[in-house]
Amino acid sequence: MQDVDIPTAFESRMFRHWTTKLVWLAVHPVIHGIRPYVKNPTPVLTLEIVNFFVQIGFDLAIIYFFGIRWKTGRSAQFAIRWGFHVGAGLGTEPPSEIVAGPQI
């Protein structure tokens, strides 16, 4: 089993110059999501197929009830909050008062 967090040989060769590193920053969330399937492919499970269709159905329900403008706005907000530094998890951590409880 290979560690999927280690870049592939292609990524190491491709992103050496500062201009290609800027491209890397922009596409890193996509590459980070695809890399495990390239480095360590596994068979698709039935529940993964069901999950895919449930997600599509939920997205269609959101579009039906709130409109495409709301859905695209929320998707854009997610992309902006994802940021250039994936490991930072910007916007995904709960507020400190939820984690630590109220400060007395």
N, C-alpha and C positions, 0 to 999 in steps of 0.2 A: 504494500500500500504506500502510495506517495503522499507527501504533505502537499495539500492543494494550495497552501498559502505561499509557497515558494514559486516565483515567476518561472514561466516556461522558457526554454532556450530562445524561442522566437521573441518573446517579450524582452529578454535581456539584450538581444541584438537590435531590436527595433527602437527602443527608447533610451538611446545613449546621448543624443544631442539635446540642448536645452529646448529647442522648438518641439521636438517630439515628446519631451517630458511634459510640456504644456498640453499636448494632445492627450498624453497618458492621464493627466489630472482630470481632463474633461470626460474621458471614457472609462475611467477606473471603476465606477460602480457597475457598469455593464460587464466589463472584463472580470471583475471580482465575482459576479454572479454566474458567469459562464465557465470560468476556469475549473471548478470541481468536476463538471461534466466532461471536460476535455481530458483532464489529467487522470481521473479515476471514474470512468463511466460505469453506471449501474443500470440494471433493467428498470423500466418504468413500472411502478406499482399501480394497481387498480385504484387505490385510494388517492394517489397523486392525480390521476385522470379525473376522478370525482371532484377533488379539490379545485382543479382548474376550472371545471364547469360551474361549480358553486361560486367561485370568484367572478367569473364572467357574468353569471346571473345577478350577483350582487351589484356589480358595476352597472349593468343595464337597468336594474331597479333604481339605483341612485340617479342615473341619467333621466329615467322616466319621471321620478318624483321631484327632482331638483333642477334638472336641465343640464345640458352639455356644458354650459358656461361654468356652472358650479364644479362639475367633475374635472374639467381642464384646469380650473383655478386651484383646486386642491392638489391635483397632480403636479402642477408647477410649484406650488408651495413645498411639496415633499421633495422635489428635485433640488430646490434652492436650499432647503434645510439639510439635505444630504451633504452638500458642500464639497469642497475639493479634498478634504482629508477624511476619508471614510472611517478610519479608526477613531476619530474624535467623537462620532455619534452625536453630532450637533442636533439638538432639538429632540433627541429620543430619550433622554434620561428624565425620570420624574423629578418634580421639584423637591428640594432638600427637605422641606417640612413633611412631605409624605414619607420619605425614607427614614428620617431621623425622628419624626414625631414633632409635636409642638415644642417650641423652646420656652422654658419657664424661667 
